[in-house]
Amino acid sequence: MALVLCIETSTERCSVAISQDGKLEGYQETTGDFDHSAQLTLLIEACLKASKREFADLEAVAVSEGPGSYTSLRVGLSTAKGFCFGLQVPLITLDSLWIIAHGAVQENIDAADAFFIPMIDARRMEVYFGVYDRMGTVIEKPQALILDETSFAAYSVQNRTLVFAGNGAKKIEPLIASSSVRFSSVVSSAKAMPLLAEAAFQQKRFSDLAYTEPVYLKPPNITIAKSRL
């Protein structure tokens, strides 16, 4: 059982949570403006204060490892590493897509046989996605995908409910028509991390503080500034 700081920075939303033994004690988030580098430590301080906890009380830090926004993931992971190093506590990294899917599982407890398909917006019609069952078994590993009408045709013949979630799910909504499809309101959030972080802590699934890097899935989208000359 542990007191864990949870950090989620994979999308435009930046959020943090304090959890004790897998139960949410406090939560803070931004409105979604990608200002993670300026807001993250302030959110953490506010969350600890609201929970009446001190930095020294923390026993681990959990952070979303990706996929997601290149810069946002680096901000989250570097902040988590800094706290872990300073406090001498373990680092826990969690799949950003499974965090979303796990939240959707809690929202859809009646969908026992469902496949959960979290999606993170990757610009235009591209998303990062994965397919999971409600226990977290990976049906399709995280990957980047340009969506079209045939993207999930193979699942439509399996007589399973498909639950789409995340900020990229709205892109598939006009392309798929099926009575077995649901669209969850769940998006990337540290609220869905406590149980996952506690399980990782109990199983000692810790990440290397020196060598752990974000999971990007594809190279960053870098534009070269035009010369002013």
N, C-alpha and C positions, 0 to 999 in steps of 0.2 A: 504494500500500500504506500502511495507516495503523493506528495504535493508537487504538481507539475505545472509549469508555465507552458501554454500552448500558443504557437504563433502560426498564423496562416496569411501568406502574402502572395499567392500564386496568380491573383487577378487584380483588377482595379480596386477591389475591396481589401482593406487591411484590417485584420481582427486578431484579438488576443483573448485568451481565457485562462483562468486559474482553476485547476481541478484538484480535488482531494479524493483519493481512492476511486477515481473514475467518475466522480460526481462534480458537476459544474458549480463553482463557488462564485465566480465573477466573470464578466464579459465586457469588452469594449471593442468598438469598430469605428472606422471612418465611413464617410458617405460614398466613397468610391471615386477618388480623383487621382489615383496612382502617386500620391504624395507620401509614399511609404517611408522614405529616408527621413523625412521631417516629423512624421507622426508616430512611428512605431514605438520608440522609447517612451514617448508621452503616454501612449495608450497603456503600455506595460506598467508604468508608474501609477496611473489612474486605477488600473485593474487591481493592483496589489493593495492600494490604499482602500478601495471600496470593499475588498475582501478582508481587510484588517490583517494583512500578511506583510512580511518583510522579505527582501531579497534573500536574506540568509536562511529563510525557512524553506526555500525551494530545494527539491531533491532531484529534479531533472528538468530539462527543457526539451519540448517536442516542437518540431517545425515541419511545415509542408515542404517536401523536397522537389516538387515538380511532377509533371510538366506545368508550364504556365508562362507568365511574363518573365522574360530574361532578367531584366533589371530588378524587378520585384522579388524574384526568388533569391537573388544574390543578397539583397538587403535583409531578407528574413533569415537566411542561413548564416550570414556573417554576424548578425546580431545575436542569434542563438549560440553560435560558437563562442562569442565574446563572453556571454553570461556563463556558459559552461566552464570556460577556462578560468574566469575570475572566481566562480563559486566552487570549482572543483566538483561538478556534478555531471552525470552522463548526458549525452546528446541522443535524442530519439528523432529519426526522420521518418515521415509518413508520406505515402503516395497521395499526391494532391487529388487525383481522381477518385481514389477509394474513400477519401474523406468526404467528398460530395456524395458518393454512392451510399456510404454508411448513413449519412443524414437522410437520404431518400428512403433507405430501408426502414428507419425509425418512423418516417412519415407514412409508409405504406405497409403497415404490419399485416394487413389482410392479404397481401400479394405473395403468398408462400412460394409459388413456383416462378416468380418473376426473374427476369434478367434486368439488372440495373446498368444504365448506360449514361455515365456522367460525361459532360462535354464542357471544355473550356475554350472560349473564343480564341482563335488564332489568326484573326483578320480575314476579310472577305468571306468566302464560303468554306474556309478551312477551320477545323477544330482539332483539339487534342481529345481523344476519347479512349475509353476502355470498356469492357463488358465484364460484369461480375455477377455472381449469384448473391443471395442475401447473407451468406456466411463469409463472403470475401474471396471465394475461389475465383481465380482469374480465368474467364472464358476467352477473352481476347485481350492480349497485353496492351498497355498504353501505346498509342501511336498517333501520328498526325494523319488527317483525312480531309480531302476536299469532298464535301457533301453533294450528292445528287439523288434522284428518285430511286436508285437501285442500291443505295448504301447499306440498307439493312433488310434487303429482300430475303436473304437466306433465313432470317429469324421469323419471318411472317408465316412460314409453313410449319413452325414448331409448336404451335398452339400454346405459346407462353406469353404472358404479359410482359411488355417492354416498358420500363420506367425510365424516361429521359430526365436528366437533371443538370443543373449548372448553367452558367451564363451563355454557353454556346448552344443550348438545347433549342432555343427559339429559331435557330437556323434550319433545323430539320422539320419543324412543325408543319410548314406548308408543303413539304415534300413527301410526307408519309400519311397515309389514310388507313386506319385500322381500328376496329373496336377494341383491340387488345393493347392499345398504346395509351400510356399515361404520361402526363407532363408534370413533374414535381416542381414545387416552388423553391426547393432547396438549391442554394448556390454555395460557393466556397465560403467556409466559415469555421472559425476555431471552436464554435459551439459543438461541432460534430467530432472533435478530436479527443475529449477526455477518456472515453472508454478504450479507444484505440491506443492512446498513449499509456494508459494504465496496463493494458495487456502486454505491450512491448516492454514496459518496465519490469513487470513480473517475470517475463521470459528472458530478461536481460538482452533484448535485441537492441543494442546500442550501436551508434555509428561512430566511426573514427573521427576524432576531432580535427586532425590535421589534414586528412585526405578526402573527406566527404565533399562532393561537389553537387550542385543542383542537377536534376534530370531535365534536360532541355528538349530532347527528341529531335530537334532540328537546329541549325545555326541561327544566331540572332539576326534580326532584320536591321542591318546597319546601313544608313544612308550617308553618303559622303557630302560634306558641305560644299556648296558651290563657291568658287573663288570670287572674291569681291573686286579683283583687279580687272 
